[in-house]
Amino acid sequence: MLAGIPGETLGKLAERMERISLDAGETIAESRAPGSFYVVLSGMLSGGGLLRPGDYFGAGRPFVEARALMPSVVAACDRETYELYVASPPGQ
């Protein structure tokens, strides 16, 4: 999904994303920030399947919670940022 987005747009997206460090067993629940978009940067999570670095979840796709299977880091942004830079990126 992110591979087709121009580099400049990815840079702007990265500037607006928050890094979240998770300890093993910690969860990210959809109820925390409905509509948020997450990208796994390191570690592994379970949430509707195994999530590895480069995988993404949220942003309208069904998920209730994702649990870190080991210390992990995800990048997160709100729905508005997702819509602006990922769902319909500028220049596409």
N, C-alpha and C positions, 0 to 999 in steps of 0.2 A: 504494500500500500504506500509506504513512504518512499520507495525507490523511484517512483515516477514524479516526485515533487522536486522542482528546481532547487539547487543548492542555496540560493539567496533566501528562498521561502523557508527552507528547512532551518536556516540560521535564525530567522525571525521567530519561528516556532520554538526553537530551543531557548531563545531569550525569555520566552513567556512561560516556559515549563518549570515546575518546581521539582527538585530532587527529593525523594523520600526514601530514607534508609529504614529497612525492616529487619528485625531480628527473626530468627527461625520461630515459626508459630504465630507471628503477628499477621493480622489480616487488614485488607482494605475492603471495606463494605460499600456497596453502591449507595446505601443510605447516607454515607458520610458526605458525599458530594454527587448527587444524581446527575448523570450525563457527562461526568468527567471522562477524560481519555488518558490512558496509561500506557507507557512503553517500558518493557523490562530492559534495564540497562545491565544488570548483573544478577547472578543467583538463579533461583528457580522458584516458581510459584505454582500452586494448583488452583484451578478455578475453571471448571468446565473443560478440564484437560490440563496437560502439563504446559506451563508457560516458561520459555527460555529467553535469554537475551535476544532482543530484536522483535519478540512477539509483542502484541498489543491487545488491550481489552478495554471495555467500557464504550463510551460515546454512543449510547443507544443500543449496542449489542447486549443481549441479555447476560447479566452476571449478577450474582447476589453478593459473593465475596471471593476474594483471591487470598490465599494463605501462603506465606513464605515458607518454603521447605528447608531453607538454609538462609543465612544472612543474605539479603538481596537489596538492590536499589532499583527504584522505578522513577520515571519522569512522569509528571502529571500536569494536565492543564484542564481548564474548565470547558464546558460545552461551546461557549462562544468562540474561544480560541481554536478549538477543534474545527468548528464550522468555517472559520476564516482561513485557516492555513492548511487543513487536511482534507475536509469534505469538498471544498471548492477553492483550491489554492489560486492565488493571483497568477495570471499568465497562462492559465489552462482553460 
